[in-house]
């Protein structure tokens, strides 16, 4: 099982490096342009030159070979490919510069204090996700707005699965669905670096690829991202347009849990609509 997970991790690293090399241009990298190229992006030799490592060494990484690399080499590659903070973290996780998390995740325990905190948010939809992006706790207004978590199956409470398969989510987001879906997928990909090869993730990715055309098209892009979405607009069938600012934070005593609050816009309109919804 561990060998299979390592192979998958190395394959994921290789694909990630290739996608990041393909998006670079000689001009962006500070290299002289040499006419038209048959394939987009930099050559492997150019990345190796920029990173100050041998072409063979970099090629082996893109081939998914089982080789050990130092943090210094990874720093150089991240600089050469101009990775942002999330992408650099993703690179380090895939290259095993941090210990991989356990393959199996115990179900998180939601303390009474955390549940009270969610309940006290009133008209701010609030929920907690684990590293698989499963919704594991929520308050009343979140359940009313996003579809009744109490009656959902475990798979339906996975926010990535629900985003890509639920017609209700598409109606809730309307013209904002694609940006939300791409954001959620990039978060999912970033978390996957810790669990590449794990059976739960393999099954979920395979099922989503078979079920969703968009997931199948976007997953190979290797986009990674952490953090909240900022402004969020929802459309509820009973009260209409709702506008939020999203805030999220990781629990200090449970780093595998993320608390997300959708804070109603300051104009008061969204608060009034959600207050009406809570009274029904």
C-alpha positions in Angstrom: 0.0 0.0 0.0 2.8 2.5 0.9 4.6 1.7 -2.4 1.5 2.4 -4.3 0.9 5.7 -2.5 4.6 6.7 -3.1 4.2 6.0 -6.9 1.0 8.0 -7.0 2.7 10.9 -5.2 5.7 10.9 -7.6 3.3 10.8 -10.6 1.4 13.7 -9.1 4.7 15.6 -8.6 5.7 14.9 -12.2 2.4 16.1 -13.7 2.4 19.2 -11.5 5.9 20.2 -12.6 5.0 19.7 -16.3 1.9 21.9 -16.0 3.9 24.6 -14.3 6.7 24.5 -16.8 4.2 24.6 -19.7 2.7 27.9 -18.5 6.1 29.7 -18.4 7.5 31.6 -21.3 11.2 32.5 -22.0 10.3 36.2 -21.7 8.6 35.7 -18.3 11.7 33.7 -17.1 14.1 36.3 -18.4 15.5 34.1 -21.1 16.0 35.2 -24.8 13.3 34.2 -27.2 14.4 31.8 -29.9 11.5 31.9 -32.5 8.5 29.7 -32.5 8.5 26.5 -30.3 6.7 23.3 -31.1 5.4 23.0 -27.5 4.3 25.7 -25.1 6.4 26.7 -22.1 10.1 26.3 -21.1 12.3 23.4 -22.0 13.4 21.1 -19.3 17.0 22.2 -19.9 15.9 25.8 -19.3 14.2 25.1 -16.0 17.3 23.2 -14.9 19.5 26.1 -15.9 17.3 28.6 -14.0 17.3 26.3 -10.9 21.0 25.6 -11.0 20.6 21.8 -11.2 21.4 19.1 -13.8 19.1 18.5 -16.6 19.1 14.7 -15.8 18.0 15.5 -12.2 15.1 17.7 -13.2 14.1 15.2 -15.9 13.9 12.4 -13.4 11.6 14.5 -11.3 9.3 15.1 -14.3 9.4 11.4 -15.0 8.1 10.6 -11.5 11.3 8.7 -10.5 11.8 7.8 -6.8 14.6 10.2 -6.0 15.4 12.2 -3.0 15.6 16.0 -3.3 16.7 18.6 -0.8 14.7 21.6 0.3 17.4 23.8 -1.4 16.7 22.1 -4.7 12.9 22.5 -4.3 13.4 26.2 -3.4 15.4 26.6 -6.6 12.8 24.9 -8.7 9.9 26.9 -7.1 11.8 30.1 -7.9 12.6 29.0 -11.5 8.9 28.2 -12.1 7.7 31.3 -10.2 5.4 29.3 -8.0 3.1 31.3 -5.6 2.9 30.4 -1.9 0.2 27.7 -2.3 2.0 26.1 -5.3 5.3 26.1 -3.4 3.7 24.4 -0.4 2.1 21.9 -2.8 5.5 21.1 -4.4 7.1 20.5 -1.0 4.3 18.2 0.1 4.5 16.2 -3.1 8.2 15.8 -2.9 7.9 14.5 0.7 9.7 17.3 2.4 7.1 17.0 5.1 6.0 13.8 6.6 2.8 12.6 4.8 -0.3 12.5 6.9 -1.8 9.2 7.9 -3.5 7.3 5.1 -6.7 6.9 7.1 -8.3 9.8 8.8 -10.3 9.4 12.0 -13.6 11.1 12.1 -13.1 14.5 13.7 -14.7 15.3 17.0 -16.8 18.4 17.1 -16.7 19.8 20.6 -19.8 21.2 22.2 -18.0 24.6 22.4 -17.4 24.6 18.7 -21.0 23.7 17.9 -22.2 26.5 20.2 -19.9 28.9 18.4 -21.5 27.9 15.1 -25.0 28.2 16.5 -24.3 31.7 17.9 -23.5 33.1 14.4 -27.2 33.7 13.8 -27.7 35.0 10.3 -24.1 34.1 9.3 -24.1 30.6 7.6 -21.2 28.8 9.3 -19.8 25.3 8.9 -16.7 23.2 9.5 -14.8 21.1 6.9 -12.2 18.4 7.3 -9.2 18.0 5.0 -11.3 16.0 2.5 -13.6 19.1 2.4 -16.4 17.1 4.0 -18.9 19.3 5.9 -18.7 17.9 9.5 -20.6 20.6 11.4 -22.9 23.5 10.6 -25.4 25.9 12.1 -29.1 26.1 11.3 -29.0 28.9 8.7 -26.2 27.1 6.8 -28.4 24.0 6.6 -31.4 26.0 5.5 -29.5 27.8 2.8 -27.3 25.0 1.4 -29.7 22.2 1.4 -30.3 20.3 4.7 -27.1 18.7 5.8 -29.0 16.6 8.4 -30.6 14.4 5.7 -27.6 14.1 3.4 -25.4 11.1 3.0 -21.7 11.4 3.9 -20.8 11.7 0.2 -23.4 14.4 -0.4 -21.9 16.4 2.5 -18.6 16.5 0.7 -18.5 20.0 -0.7 -16.5 19.1 -3.8 -18.9 16.2 -4.7 -21.9 18.5 -4.1 -20.5 21.4 -6.1 -19.9 19.2 -9.2 -23.0 17.0 -9.0 -25.9 18.9 -7.4 -28.3 20.9 -9.6 -29.3 22.7 -6.4 -25.8 24.1 -6.0 -25.8 25.3 -9.6 -29.1 27.1 -9.0 -27.8 28.6 -5.7 -24.7 30.1 -7.4 -26.0 30.6 -11.0 -23.5 32.7 -13.0 -21.0 32.4 -10.1 -21.0 28.6 -10.2 -17.8 28.1 -12.3 -15.6 30.4 -10.3 -16.8 28.7 -7.1 -16.3 25.2 -8.6 -12.8 26.1 -9.8 -11.9 27.5 -6.3 -13.3 24.5 -4.5 -11.4 22.1 -6.9 -8.1 24.0 -6.3 -8.6 23.6 -2.6 -9.3 19.9 -3.0 -6.1 19.5 -5.2 -4.0 21.3 -2.5 -5.3 18.9 0.2 -4.7 15.9 -2.1 -0.9 16.5 -1.9 -0.9 15.1 1.6 -2.9 12.0 0.7 -1.9 11.1 -2.9 -2.6 7.4 -3.5 -5.0 7.1 -0.5 -7.9 4.9 -1.5 -10.6 7.4 -0.4 -9.1 10.1 -2.5 -8.5 7.8 -5.5 -12.1 6.6 -5.4 -13.5 10.1 -5.1 -11.4 11.5 -7.9 -12.4 8.5 -10.1 -16.1 8.9 -9.4 -16.1 12.6 -9.9 -14.2 12.2 -13.2 -16.9 9.8 -14.4 -19.7 11.9 -13.2 -18.7 15.5 -14.0 -17.5 16.7 -17.4 -16.1 19.9 -15.8 -14.2 18.0 -13.1 -12.8 15.7 -15.7 -11.6 18.7 -17.8 -10.2 20.8 -14.9 -8.5 18.2 -12.7 -5.5 17.8 -15.0 -4.7 21.5 -14.7 -3.2 21.0 -11.2 -4.5 24.3 -9.9 -3.9 24.6 -6.2 -5.3 27.2 -3.7 -6.0 27.7 -0.1 -8.1 30.3 1.6 -11.6 31.7 1.5 -13.4 33.0 -1.6 -14.0 36.6 -0.6 -17.3 38.0 -1.8 -19.9 35.2 -2.3 -23.3 35.6 -3.9 -26.1 33.1 -3.5 -29.7 33.0 -4.8 -32.3 31.4 -2.5 -35.6 30.4 -4.0 -37.6 32.0 -1.2 -35.7 35.2 -0.4 -33.7 35.9 -3.5 -30.1 37.3 -3.8 -27.8 37.1 -0.8 -24.4 38.7 -0.6 -21.6 37.5 1.9 -18.0 38.0 2.7 -16.3 34.7 3.5 -14.0 34.3 6.4 -12.2 31.1 7.3 -9.7 29.9 9.9 -8.0 26.7 11.0 -8.7 25.4 14.6 -5.7 25.8 16.8 -6.4 22.6 18.7 -7.5 20.6 15.6 -5.5 21.7 12.5 -7.4 19.3 10.2 -10.6 21.3 10.7 -11.4 24.6 9.0 -14.2 26.9 10.2 -15.9 29.0 7.5 -18.2 31.9 8.1 -20.3 33.6 5.4 -20.8 37.0 6.9 -23.8 39.0 5.4 -22.9 42.1 3.5 -22.9 45.4 5.5 -25.9 46.9 3.7 -28.3 44.9 5.9 -30.4 43.5 3.1 -29.0 40.0 3.4 -29.4 40.0 7.2 -33.1 41.0 6.8 -33.7 38.2 4.3 -32.0 35.6 6.4 -33.8 36.7 9.5 -37.1 36.2 7.6 -35.9 32.7 6.5 -35.1 31.7 10.1 -38.6 32.7 11.3 -40.3 30.4 8.7 
